Amino acid sequence: MNLTELNLELSGLSPRDILKRALDTHEHIALSFSGAEDVVLVHMLSKLTQSPQVFTLDTGRLHPETYRFIDQLRNHYNLPIELYSPQAEPLQTLVREKGLFSFYQDGHQECCGIRKIEPLERALSGLDAWITGQRKDQSPSTRAEVPNVQRDDRFTGRAEHLYKYNPLANWTSAEVWNYIRMMEIPFNSLHERGFISIGCEPCTRPVLPGQHEREGRWWWEEATQKECGLHAGGKPGALPFTG
């Protein structure tokens, strides 16, 4: 698969058509749903296939509103959403040795590695490709070059390459919300309270007018570190594990 040529081709397509292309290309493909505004992809996917595969990462620290929203979507679209939770032993070790809020002192990477990265690896283990709601405008410092499709080379020992599609890469936040309102799509009630980028409860807060959405995530850390590790860097091809 020539990713440069494919990205050039996909750049002229709508998110729905990119999704359709991904579904037609890969037999084993799933949407990673975060419980935030990437709900538009759940809506599009539900219209494109009768058997969509959707998963989300249950870190054990999500807002109550996010858990309710996941169940709301499950019922609204009559859609099974598979939840992947962290393994008990490493999580218990972390909490026993460092407590529940160690990330405020030593950074969020260790906690995210246990609560997000390892569950993601399990979710992706049987897939050829996965779909995310990443957009370029979400973070100028870390996502400005997010392509429509990229190869995810973080996972070793696979017989085939794993591909990642980002159908909303070129959409702005305004376009996403226009679509949500036009299609009357359910959304997380936290958005009505100033939360834009929604993650775990201890690591997410509302943003003020004029602040960028990622300023509400891991606000005690440098802007260039505001990624949990789920996504490799934005350029197509062989990518580092920085996401």
C-alpha positions as CSV (number, residue, x, y, z in Angstrom):
1,M,0.0,0.0,0.0
2,N,1.5,3.3,-1.1
3,L,0.5,5.6,1.7
4,T,1.6,8.8,0.0
5,E,-0.6,8.1,-3.0
6,L,-3.5,6.9,-0.9
7,N,-3.4,10.0,1.3
8,L,-3.5,12.1,-1.8
9,E,-6.5,10.3,-3.0
10,L,-8.3,10.3,0.4
11,S,-7.6,14.0,0.8
12,G,-10.4,14.7,-1.7
13,L,-12.9,12.5,-0.1
14,S,-15.4,13.2,2.7
15,P,-15.0,11.5,6.1
16,R,-17.9,9.2,5.2
17,D,-16.2,8.1,2.0
18,I,-12.9,7.6,3.7
19,L,-14.7,5.4,6.2
20,K,-16.3,3.4,3.4
21,R,-13.0,3.0,1.6
22,A,-11.5,1.7,4.9
23,L,-14.3,-0.8,5.4
24,D,-14.0,-2.0,1.8
25,T,-10.2,-2.4,2.1
26,H,-9.9,-4.2,5.4
27,E,-11.7,-7.3,6.7
28,H,-10.9,-6.8,10.3
29,I,-11.3,-3.2,11.2
30,A,-12.8,-1.4,14.2
31,L,-13.5,2.1,15.4
32,S,-11.9,3.4,18.6
33,F,-14.5,5.6,20.3
34,S,-13.3,8.0,23.0
35,G,-16.7,9.1,24.3
36,A,-16.2,12.7,22.9
37,E,-17.0,14.4,19.7
38,D,-15.8,11.5,17.6
39,V,-19.3,10.3,18.0
40,V,-19.8,11.5,14.5
41,L,-17.8,8.4,13.3
42,V,-20.1,6.1,15.3
43,H,-23.0,7.7,13.5
44,M,-21.4,7.4,10.0
45,L,-20.2,3.8,10.7
46,S,-23.7,2.8,11.7
47,K,-25.0,3.9,8.3
48,L,-22.4,2.1,6.3
49,T,-22.4,-1.4,7.8
50,Q,-24.9,-3.6,9.7
51,S,-22.1,-5.1,11.8
52,P,-19.9,-2.2,12.9
53,Q,-17.1,-3.1,15.3
54,V,-16.6,-0.3,18.0
55,F,-14.5,-0.4,21.1
56,T,-13.6,2.0,23.8
57,L,-11.0,2.0,26.6
58,D,-12.5,1.9,30.1
59,T,-9.7,3.3,32.2
60,G,-11.7,3.0,35.4
61,R,-11.3,6.8,35.8
62,L,-13.8,8.1,33.3
63,H,-16.4,10.7,34.2
64,P,-19.8,9.3,35.2
65,E,-21.2,11.3,32.3
66,T,-18.9,9.4,29.9
67,Y,-20.0,6.0,31.1
68,R,-23.7,7.0,30.7
69,F,-23.0,8.4,27.3
70,I,-21.4,5.1,26.1
71,D,-24.5,3.3,27.2
72,Q,-26.7,5.9,25.6
73,L,-25.0,5.3,22.2
74,R,-25.2,1.6,22.6
75,N,-29.0,1.9,22.9
76,H,-29.5,4.7,20.4
77,Y,-27.7,2.9,17.6
78,N,-28.5,-0.6,18.8
79,L,-24.7,-1.1,18.7
80,P,-22.5,-3.3,20.7
81,I,-19.6,-1.3,22.1
82,E,-16.7,-3.4,23.5
83,L,-15.0,-2.0,26.6
84,Y,-11.3,-2.8,27.3
85,S,-10.2,-2.4,30.9
86,P,-6.7,-2.4,32.4
87,Q,-5.1,-5.6,33.7
88,A,-5.7,-5.9,37.5
89,E,-2.1,-6.8,38.6
90,P,-0.1,-3.9,37.2
91,L,-2.8,-1.5,38.1
92,Q,-2.9,-2.7,41.7
93,T,0.9,-2.5,41.9
94,L,0.9,1.1,40.7
95,V,-1.8,2.2,43.1
96,R,-0.2,0.3,46.0
97,E,3.2,1.8,45.4
98,K,2.3,5.3,44.3
99,G,-1.3,5.9,45.2
100,L,-4.2,7.0,42.9
101,F,-2.8,10.4,41.8
102,S,0.9,9.8,41.2
103,F,0.6,11.4,37.7
104,Y,0.4,14.8,39.3
105,Q,4.0,14.4,40.5
106,D,5.7,12.2,38.0
107,G,3.7,12.6,34.8
108,H,0.8,10.7,33.2
109,Q,2.7,8.3,31.0
110,E,3.0,5.4,33.5
111,C,-0.7,5.6,34.4
112,C,-1.8,5.9,30.8
113,G,0.5,3.0,29.9
114,I,-1.4,0.7,32.3
115,R,-4.9,2.1,31.8
116,K,-4.8,2.9,28.1
117,I,-1.9,1.5,26.1
118,E,-2.0,-2.1,27.2
119,P,-5.8,-2.4,26.8
120,L,-5.4,-0.8,23.3
121,E,-2.9,-3.4,22.4
122,R,-5.4,-6.1,23.3
123,A,-8.2,-4.3,21.3
124,L,-6.0,-4.1,18.2
125,S,-4.5,-7.6,18.4
126,G,-6.9,-9.2,15.9
127,L,-7.3,-6.2,13.6
128,D,-5.9,-5.2,10.2
129,A,-6.8,-1.6,10.7
130,W,-8.4,0.8,13.2
131,I,-10.3,4.1,12.9
132,T,-9.8,7.1,15.2
133,G,-11.4,10.6,15.6
134,Q,-8.0,12.4,15.5
135,R,-8.0,15.9,13.9
136,K,-5.2,18.2,13.0
137,D,-6.8,21.1,14.8
138,Q,-7.0,19.2,18.1
139,S,-3.3,20.0,19.0
140,P,-1.1,22.2,16.8
141,S,2.0,20.9,18.7
142,T,1.4,17.2,18.3
143,R,-1.3,16.5,15.7
144,A,-0.8,19.2,13.0
145,E,0.3,16.5,10.5
146,V,-2.2,13.8,11.2
147,P,-2.9,12.1,7.8
148,N,-6.1,10.4,6.7
149,V,-4.3,7.0,6.8
150,Q,-1.0,5.9,8.3
151,R,0.8,2.7,9.2
152,D,1.0,1.9,12.9
153,D,4.3,0.2,13.5
154,R,4.3,0.2,17.3
155,F,3.1,-3.4,17.7
156,T,5.8,-6.0,16.9
157,G,5.3,-9.6,16.2
158,R,2.5,-9.1,13.7
159,A,2.4,-11.0,10.4
160,E,0.8,-8.0,8.6
161,H,1.0,-4.3,8.9
162,L,-1.6,-2.5,11.0
163,Y,-3.2,0.6,9.4
164,K,-4.9,3.5,11.2
165,Y,-7.5,5.7,9.5
166,N,-8.3,9.3,10.7
167,P,-11.3,10.3,8.6
168,L,-11.8,13.6,10.5
169,A,-8.2,14.7,10.1
170,N,-9.0,17.7,8.0
171,W,-12.2,18.7,9.7
172,T,-12.3,21.5,12.2
173,S,-14.1,21.4,15.5
174,A,-16.7,23.7,14.1
175,E,-17.4,21.3,11.2
176,V,-17.7,18.4,13.7
177,W,-20.3,20.2,15.8
178,N,-22.2,21.4,12.8
179,Y,-22.5,17.8,11.8
180,I,-23.6,16.7,15.2
181,R,-26.3,19.4,15.3
182,M,-27.5,18.8,11.7
183,M,-27.8,15.0,12.3
184,E,-29.1,15.4,15.8
185,I,-26.5,13.0,17.1
186,P,-26.3,12.4,20.9
187,F,-23.2,13.8,22.6
188,N,-21.5,13.7,26.0
189,S,-23.2,16.1,28.4
190,L,-19.8,17.3,29.6
191,H,-19.5,19.3,26.4
192,E,-22.2,21.6,27.7
193,R,-20.1,22.3,30.8
194,G,-17.0,23.6,29.0
195,F,-15.3,20.2,28.5
196,I,-14.0,20.0,24.9
197,S,-11.3,17.3,24.9
198,I,-12.6,14.6,27.3
199,G,-10.4,12.0,29.0
200,C,-10.1,10.6,32.5
201,E,-11.8,12.6,35.3
202,P,-8.6,13.5,37.3
203,C,-6.8,14.6,34.1
204,T,-9.5,16.6,32.4
205,R,-11.0,20.0,33.2
206,P,-13.1,22.6,31.3
207,V,-11.3,25.2,29.3
208,L,-11.9,29.0,29.4
209,P,-13.0,31.0,26.3
210,G,-10.0,31.5,24.0
211,Q,-8.1,28.5,25.4
212,H,-7.3,25.6,23.1
213,E,-9.1,22.4,23.8
214,R,-6.0,20.4,24.8
215,E,-5.3,22.9,27.6
216,G,-7.9,21.1,29.5
217,R,-5.9,17.9,29.4
218,W,-3.0,17.2,31.8
219,W,-2.9,21.0,32.5
220,W,0.1,20.6,34.9
221,E,2.4,19.4,32.1
222,E,4.1,21.0,29.2
223,A,2.0,21.5,26.0
224,T,4.3,19.2,24.0
225,Q,3.5,16.3,26.4
226,K,-0.3,16.4,26.2
227,E,-0.6,13.0,24.6
228,C,-1.4,9.7,26.4
229,G,0.5,7.4,24.0
230,L,-2.5,6.0,22.1
231,H,-1.5,7.6,18.8
232,A,1.8,7.4,16.9
233,G,3.1,10.6,15.4
234,G,1.2,12.2,12.6
235,K,3.2,11.4,9.5
236,P,2.4,8.4,7.3
237,G,4.8,5.5,7.1
238,A,6.8,4.0,9.9
239,L,6.0,6.0,13.0
240,P,7.5,6.5,16.4
241,F,5.5,5.7,19.6
242,T,4.6,9.2,20.7
243,G,0.8,9.5,20.3
